[in-house]
Amino acid sequence: MNPILKNILAVIAGWFVGSLVNIGLINLGHKLFPIIGVDINDMTAMAEIMPTLDAQYFISPFLAHALGTLAGAFVAYKIAVTHKMKFALGIGVFFLFGGIMMNDVLPGPTWFLITDIALAYIPMAWIGGKLAAK
């Protein structure tokens, strides 16, 4: 296969796998820690309640962001032909932008925003690349 096409496939596959992991963990979190009386599909209601939630409600989103990024970066590294770590880190940047947008749509506490932005994306993409390199 053409190396350029394979590198494009690495990005698409990394995004797809990372998104599946992210969505799966978010859904699991809603089952483990349901927010009573709030429709989780109503973004307005979720945005209103987010700042008032306890830390337990933010475990699942953090793990979803971190492990989704890690899985996506791992896959991108494995598939990419050249510049493997750059592709893994690129997945981290892609998910970082998504995380920033979600923190704008559903603003949580400041401690979560800082932790999420600082630890869930670029560091996890780097770890995913390092794990894939072994």
NORWOVEN-V986147 format. One record per helix or strand of 3 or more residues. SS is the DSSP state (~ for helix, > for strand). FROM is the first residue (numbers start at 1). TO is the last residue. If there is no record, write none. Layout:
SS|FROM|TO  SS|FROM|TO
This chain:
~|3|32  ~|43|50  ~|55|79  ~|84|105  ~|110|119  ~|122|133
